[in-house]
Amino acid sequence: MKPAWRAALVFVCCFVWLAFTAIRTPLAGGFIDPVGHIRPQDEAVYGHISMKMAASGDWLTPRFMGRPALFKPPLLYWLSAASVKLFGDATLSLRLPSLLAGALLPALLAIWIGGSRGILAGILLISNPLWYLLARANLTDALLTVCIALALVAASKDRRGAFAAATAAALLTKGIAGLLPVIAVGVWWALSPRAHRTPLLRWVMPVLSAFALAAPWFLFQSFANGKWFWTEFVQVEILGFSFGAPPQTTAENAILFFARRLLQTDPVLLALLAAAIPAAWKRWKGVAAVSFLVAWILAVLLACFSNQYRNFAYLLPAIPAMCWMASAYGPWKDAHTRWVILAMVLLTALRIYSPGKPWGLPSRAEEPSPAVASIREYAKLHRPHDLVLMETGDEFAATTFGIPRLRYSFYAPEEAFRRYGLDVRSMGIALTVDEFANPGETTPRFAQRLQEWGVNSTEAIGTVIVVSTMEDIARLLTAGVNCDFVLPAKFRELDRGSHHAQEAGEGFVLLLARD
């Protein structure tokens, strides 16, 4: 079979498999960290942003629930919104860019490596749980990894124009994470044998070209939404989460965090990678590709360990390079590669039939919360009332259901909303119960406050309601006599007969306003 046909077959098989399982997984369902049981909350947020972008036609400024959403650059939103425009706002449409990226990279590995070892690399990648889970989600990680891989392969072939274009795409996908190709080129230059080194000055123009290609969107936001962009993208996203002291989901140190998850999710890849090291070491001085792959992996590890926030997905860009090295420099003879492929196919089947294990490949995932199915059914009623969701744990999935006016209420001390990130309390995005109950007084005040931030809309006001006591909840239900509510069943007794009550999933109740 010709290499192009072989790669096309890998792409089709991977895409069909990823799409089939993506259909069976609701937005924000399942886990993206099967060890820490972390759900993909951002998927619903990105889905809402893309749907609003497609509906409004504003392709330059992403928005979430009426407010600018400048924590990530827009390339994924653009692609997902274009998919929504073409195919509708189904879950599969939102996930299409990630699905294509998830199927494309195994096919590219088959081309870049060639032969049976290229097929093996593709199987290693598509069967890796981290790649499998993130390639089915409407998140930036799979798209970013494809951009990084394209940039670094272009660099290895001294195709500096392609390197600049792919690096620019990476920057427009995930901000400073898009600098990974630049970091990897620097590491590669330091590691490479002198005979294979490219003068560093030759990379100045490609790097500057990448920045120039990506710059227009960043410059536009600096002028159009300067205060919001500086606060959310620079101070919070970069200086706060990457280099500050952000809230963590675990107390593990960085090395233990990533090592434990990699070992538990794909010990086979680690074993094959370890077995390939002796052969790779022998060829270090004569094959530039070896130092290129090592630089690729080291650059990602450097970024993971220097980033102050712990997120297993940050390791994803290193996985293709690990698969490449494990397959290309494995200790078996080329004639035996087909047997290794057969073993990996059987192992993949075992992973499919072990969805509950960290190393498993789940083909179906549950909703993020028992309340989500009821909220989805509620959306079909097209009721004219505001819907308030209190502690539903839906991971913002409800924002993608087309509910005209949606609010979230969180049971937490008010100061919790001031500790990290944007001060949404001072803007009126998060209101107290008293402020929510007096819109005539609070809306003009917070509308002026939002205008100071460059937002000329009141849509975002009160999209969050802060409650900190049981009495707050009772007062909220009274103040929201014309609102519908979904809230934990334990709060049902706080309603003073102003709503009709219905069950809304295990442990939740739906309170409908009396018309």
Stockholm file with secondary structure:
# STOCKHOLM 1.0

chainA/1-515         MKPAWRAALVFVCCFVWLAFTAIRTPLAGGFIDPVGHIRPQDEAVYGHISMKMAASGDWLTPRFMGRPALFKPPLLYWLSAASVKLFGDATLSLRLPSLLAGALLPALLAIWIGGSRGILAGILLISNPLWYLLARANLTDALLTVCIALALVAASKDRRGAFAAATAAALLTKGIAGLLPVIAVGVWWALSPRAHRTPLLRWVMPVLSAFALAAPWFLFQSFANGKWFWTEFVQVEILGFSFGAPPQTTAENAILFFARRLLQTDPVLLALLAAAIPAAWKRWKGVAAVSFLVAWILAVLLACFSNQYRNFAYLLPAIPAMCWMASAYGPWKDAHTRWVILAMVLLTALRIYSPGKPWGLPSRAEEPSPAVASIREYAKLHRPHDLVLMETGDEFAATTFGIPRLRYSFYAPEEAFRRYGLDVRSMGIALTVDEFANPGETTPRFAQRLQEWGVNSTEAIGTVIVVSTMEDIARLLTAGVNCDFVLPAKFRELDRGSHHAQEAGEGFVLLLARD
#=GR chainA/1-515 SS CCHHHHHHHHHHHHHHHHHHHHHTSCTTCSCSBTTTTBCCHHHHHHHHHHHHHHHHCCCSSCEETTEECCSSCSHHHHHHHHHHHHHCSCHHHHHHHHHHHHHHHHHHHHHHHCHHHHHHHHHHHHTCHHHHHHHTSSSSHHHHHHHHHHHHHHHHTTCHHHHHHHHHHHHHHHGGGGGHHHHHHHHHHHHSCGGGCCCGGGGHHHHHHHHHHHHHHHHHHHHHSHHHHIIIIIIIIIIIIITSCCCCSCCCCHHHHHHHHHHHHCHHHHHHHHHHHHHHHHTTTTCHHHHHHHHHHHHHHHHHHHSSSCCGGGGGGGHHHHHHHHHHTCSSCGGGHHHHHHHHHHHHHHHHTCTTSTTCCCSCCCCSSTTHHHHHHHHTTCCSSEEEEESCCCTTGGGGTTCSSEEEEEESCGGGGTSSSSCHHHHTSEEEHHHHHCHHHHHHHHHHHHHHTTCCCSTTTTSEEEECSHHHHHHHHHHTTTEEEEEEGGGGGGCCSSEEEEECSTTEEEEEECC
#=GC SS_cons         CCHHHHHHHHHHHHHHHHHHHHHTSCTTCSCSBTTTTBCCHHHHHHHHHHHHHHHHCCCSSCEETTEECCSSCSHHHHHHHHHHHHHCSCHHHHHHHHHHHHHHHHHHHHHHHCHHHHHHHHHHHHTCHHHHHHHTSSSSHHHHHHHHHHHHHHHHTTCHHHHHHHHHHHHHHHGGGGGHHHHHHHHHHHHSCGGGCCCGGGGHHHHHHHHHHHHHHHHHHHHHSHHHHIIIIIIIIIIIIITSCCCCSCCCCHHHHHHHHHHHHCHHHHHHHHHHHHHHHHTTTTCHHHHHHHHHHHHHHHHHHHSSSCCGGGGGGGHHHHHHHHHHTCSSCGGGHHHHHHHHHHHHHHHHTCTTSTTCCCSCCCCSSTTHHHHHHHHTTCCSSEEEEESCCCTTGGGGTTCSSEEEEEESCGGGGTSSSSCHHHHTSEEEHHHHHCHHHHHHHHHHHHHHTTCCCSTTTTSEEEECSHHHHHHHHHHTTTEEEEEEGGGGGGCCSSEEEEECSTTEEEEEECC
//
